Amino acid sequence: MKIVKFKITLISVLCMIGFVFTSSAWAARVIKVINLAAEPVWAEEEIDQEFEKQFGVKIIHETYDWEPFIHKVKLEIATGGSEYDLIEYYAVISKGVVQGGLFLPLEKYMKDPNLPDLDIDNFPPGIVRAYGSYEGKIVGIPRSVVCRGYAYRKDLFEDPDEQAKFMAGYGYELAFPKTWDQFGDVIQFFTRDTNGDGKIDFWGCSNGFDAGGAAFDMFEDMYITYNPIKDGGWFFDKKYNPIFNNEKAIHVLELLKEWTQAGYYSPGYLNRLWIDVCDDLGANRAAIGGTYMELFSKLLRPEYEDMVPKIDFAPDPIFDAERTIISAMMYAINKNSSLKEDAYRYLAWITSPKIDGRLVTDTKYVRMPCRVTTYQNPKVMAVIPWVKVSGEAILTAIPWPPFLEELMFELSPIIQGVLVDKLSPEEALNQATAKMEKIVERAKF
């Protein structure tokens, strides 16, 4: 009896030791990722367990809202940290973060026959060079690619009564505006009192002009549809001299001032962030709204499900040529990670064409694709109604200008100053130019 008890006890101890050893070994292979708390990472979390089962590596996403997310990413880079194996970063801050020296060059792993290929050519043209390269080496790849565009109430645009009224008032057919002049007509037309109480309760547009960056985007959306100003650029020449103080930029600011002061934008536009553009569209308070197209995923939430069939999508209007900015959420491997190969394998897996498509078709939350072929996938188009418009735009879209972060945060409050009559367009552009000249000088360009 004692021998049996001894054997049982010994087996139990060995099992416990094995369990502890196995758990420790498992815990030692954990990829820690820092992410912005939004739909893309929630979609990834839904299928990460498949990677864990296949490769024995657990994925942990640590998520933050926008400001703490940016702070944590910059802190990790500034301190040469090793808290995260994989780091998400936004194209807005790409120039600064890739130069921080923390991101691992990927060529060695891309050439390894025992590791998967990243298929760089299947990303939108120029995006890796623009946002994921440093000193000629690839240090980051996109995990979600997006450009800017518009959502609009197609049920209103297709309504025969609305079409007749518009034709009578403006002399041409009602449709989503092709030009910015038509844009002004359309948002004027749809701004109205719908219940007869003498108060406006429906607006032409739900765009946001927050001082943290959204105001700059609204300006840039219009400005870059002019032909380039100099050296193929709109904001700087090839020597990094600011070139955005010109008649075309003044015209854009004059139009934005005219439209906002006329009341064509829904209330709260000065404090409205990018994703909040969807709210008044979904709540039947606005006819059109423009933002980063991935953010239209908010319209797929349950509270807006009755409105979704009434909404369609379109590219930005133009002055001279159809053109938009291509942006991305990028992934980079921390060079201080102790699990570089595992991190690379996950990077290749989560951005592979197969998984890229499934993060749209097979998950509750939607991550905008990063692959050109995914944008062209009919199954993906069936899930994301704006993906066709976005997929066409990314093929000819342009990357952000140099000093984007500084442009965005310096120009946005100055643009607000124009909208509320604190500055004239000329004064605003003079101030912005002086600020950017100092920033470029400090950067020693």
HUPESUL-V189376 format. One record per run of one state. SS is the DSSP state (H for helix, E for strand, L for the rest). FROM is the first residue (numbers start at 1). LEN is the number of residues. If there is no record, write none. Layout:
<<SS FROM LEN> <SS FROM LEN>>
This chain:
<<L 1 1> <H 2 27> <L 29 1> <E 30 7> <L 37 2> <H 39 17> <L 56 2> <E 58 7> <L 65 1> <H 66 13> <L 79 7> <E 86 5> <H 91 8> <L 99 4> <E 103 1> <L 104 3> <H 107 4> <L 111 9> <H 120 3> <E 123 1> <L 124 3> <H 127 5> <L 132 1> <E 133 2> <L 135 2> <E 137 2> <L 139 2> <E 141 13> <H 154 4> <L 158 2> <H 160 11> <L 171 8> <E 179 1> <H 180 11> <L 191 1> <E 192 1> <L 193 9> <E 202 4> <L 206 8> <H 214 10> <L 224 6> <E 230 1> <L 231 2> <E 233 1> <L 234 2> <E 236 1> <L 237 5> <E 242 1> <L 243 4> <H 247 15> <L 262 3> <E 265 1> <L 266 3> <H 269 3> <L 272 5> <H 277 6> <L 283 3> <E 286 7> <H 293 8> <L 301 1> <H 302 7> <L 309 2> <E 311 4> <L 315 3> <E 318 1> <L 319 6> <E 325 10> <L 335 5> <H 340 11> <L 351 2> <H 353 9> <L 362 9> <E 371 1> <H 372 4> <L 376 2> <H 378 6> <L 384 3> <H 387 8> <L 395 3> <E 398 1> <L 399 5> <H 404 16> <L 420 5> <H 425 18> <L 443 3>>
